[in-house]
Amino acid sequence: MRGSVLWVALGVAASLAACTRQPIPPGAARSPATQAAALWSVQVDDASGKPGKLLLVCADQAVRDTFVKPMPSPDGKACTLLSPPVVTADRYSARCKSGSRHFSIEAIRTGDLAKAFTVALMIRSDVPGQPEVSQALHYRQVGACPSEWSPGDSAGPGDRRVVNTVSGVARSLQAPAPNPKG
């Protein structure tokens, strides 16, 4: 489950991959909805509070929705909801199944969803001996998406490649990903 935890930690739900919306090719004409996409940084703290890797994500509203409604993707496989999730202004709770495993997801949000917020995430599995995942995800809007990025594109600061979380396609960048810290 460790690899799938990173997927969740990056705030991208498995349901995004099944989304019928196609990513916008770099340099293509952008609609007002696409222009509303913004670059977000995601910093993950583990259960002990130790910060992990910083990731940048070009996020339109569909991608931002996954930030606050995280779903695991164990071994790269989607986790199918067992019943409608419980969603309130500051909480998301869900149960899902992937293969023969069941998962409980709790996400509690604090902060300003438009600028900077934190999601305290806990994922439990029904598999005996499977560790509980607990982490804090810190999201911060850092500006406009670079011109060659599309909604769903993600990369680390300075990276020369992005991966689109909607399509799964990786591609090279002409310029390195920005570094919001410097």
C-alpha positions in Angstrom: 0.0 0.0 0.0 3.0 2.3 0.3 3.0 3.2 -3.4 -0.7 3.9 -3.3 -0.2 6.1 -0.2 2.0 8.4 -2.3 -0.7 8.6 -4.9 -3.2 9.7 -2.2 -0.6 11.9 -0.6 -0.3 13.8 -3.8 -4.0 14.5 -3.5 -5.1 12.9 -6.7 -8.1 10.6 -6.6 -8.1 7.4 -8.5 -11.4 8.5 -10.0 -9.5 11.2 -12.0 -8.0 8.6 -14.2 -11.5 7.4 -15.1 -12.7 11.0 -15.9 -13.9 11.4 -19.4 -12.5 14.9 -19.7 -9.5 15.0 -21.9 -6.4 16.9 -20.9 -5.7 20.0 -22.9 -2.6 19.8 -25.1 0.1 22.3 -24.2 -0.2 25.4 -26.3 -3.8 24.7 -27.3 -6.4 27.5 -27.0 -7.6 27.7 -23.5 -11.2 28.2 -22.5 -12.2 30.4 -19.5 -12.5 27.2 -17.4 -9.0 26.1 -18.3 -7.6 29.6 -17.7 -9.0 29.3 -14.2 -6.6 26.5 -13.5 -3.9 27.5 -11.0 -0.6 26.0 -9.8 -0.8 24.5 -6.4 2.0 23.2 -4.2 1.4 20.0 -2.1 3.6 19.2 0.9 3.0 16.0 2.7 3.8 15.4 6.4 3.9 11.8 7.6 2.3 10.7 10.9 5.3 12.0 12.9 5.1 15.4 11.2 8.1 14.9 9.0 7.7 16.7 5.7 8.0 14.8 2.5 8.5 15.7 -1.1 7.0 18.9 -2.5 4.9 18.5 -5.6 3.4 21.1 -8.0 0.0 20.4 -9.6 -1.8 22.4 -12.2 -5.3 22.2 -10.9 -8.7 23.2 -12.4 -11.8 22.7 -10.3 -12.1 18.9 -11.1 -8.5 18.4 -9.9 -9.0 20.6 -6.8 -12.0 18.5 -5.9 -9.8 15.5 -5.5 -7.6 17.4 -3.0 -10.4 17.3 -0.5 -11.9 14.0 -1.5 -8.9 11.7 -1.6 -9.2 8.0 -2.6 -6.5 5.3 -2.3 -5.4 3.4 -5.4 -3.7 0.3 -4.0 -1.2 -1.2 -6.4 -2.4 1.3 -9.0 -6.0 -0.1 -9.0 -9.0 2.1 -8.4 -10.8 1.8 -5.1 -14.6 1.6 -5.8 -16.9 3.3 -3.4 -19.1 0.9 -1.4 -21.7 3.6 -0.6 -22.0 7.3 -1.1 -19.4 9.2 0.8 -20.3 11.5 3.7 -19.3 15.1 2.7 -19.6 18.1 5.0 -18.0 21.6 4.9 -14.8 20.3 6.5 -14.9 16.5 6.3 -14.9 13.7 3.8 -15.6 10.1 4.9 -15.8 7.1 2.5 -15.5 3.3 2.3 -14.2 1.6 -0.8 -13.0 -1.7 -2.1 -10.1 -2.6 -4.3 -9.6 -6.3 -5.1 -10.5 -8.1 -1.9 -9.5 -5.2 0.4 -11.8 -2.7 2.0 -10.6 0.8 3.0 -12.0 3.5 5.3 -11.0 7.1 4.4 -11.3 10.1 6.7 -10.2 13.5 5.5 -10.6 16.6 7.7 -10.0 20.0 6.1 -8.9 23.3 7.7 -8.0 26.6 6.1 -9.1 28.5 3.1 -9.9 26.2 0.2 -9.2 29.0 -2.3 -5.7 29.8 -1.2 -4.1 27.5 1.4 -5.5 24.6 3.4 -4.5 21.3 5.1 -6.1 17.9 4.9 -5.6 15.5 7.8 -5.9 12.1 6.1 -6.3 8.7 7.7 -6.7 5.5 5.7 -7.4 2.2 7.3 -7.5 -1.3 5.7 -9.4 -4.4 6.8 -6.3 -6.5 6.0 -4.8 -7.8 9.3 -1.3 -6.3 9.8 -1.8 -3.6 7.2 -0.6 -0.3 8.7 -2.9 2.6 9.1 -1.9 5.6 7.0 -2.0 9.0 8.7 -0.6 12.1 7.2 -1.2 15.9 6.7 -1.3 17.3 3.2 -0.7 21.1 2.9 -2.0 22.7 -0.2 -1.1 26.2 -1.2 -2.0 28.1 -4.4 1.3 29.5 -5.8 0.2 31.3 -9.0 -0.7 30.6 -12.6 0.1 27.3 -14.2 3.1 27.5 -16.5 2.0 28.1 -20.1 3.0 24.5 -21.3 1.1 22.9 -18.4 -2.4 21.5 -18.6 -4.9 20.7 -15.7 -3.7 17.6 -14.0 0.0 18.0 -14.9 2.3 17.5 -11.9 6.0 17.7 -11.2 8.5 18.5 -8.5 10.2 21.9 -8.4 13.0 22.0 -11.0 11.8 18.8 -12.8 12.0 18.8 -16.6 9.1 16.3 -17.0 5.4 16.4 -16.0 3.0 13.6 -15.5 -0.7 14.2 -16.3 -2.7 12.6 -13.5 -5.8 12.5 -15.8 -4.3 10.7 -18.7 -1.2 9.2 -17.1 0.9 10.6 -19.9 4.4 11.9 -19.1 6.2 14.5 -21.2 9.3 16.7 -21.3 9.1 20.4 -20.5 10.9 23.1 -22.3 11.6 24.9 -19.0 12.0 23.4 -15.6 9.1 23.3 -13.2 9.0 26.5 -11.0 10.3 26.5 -7.5 7.7 28.2 -5.3 10.1 28.4 -2.4 12.7 30.4 -4.2 
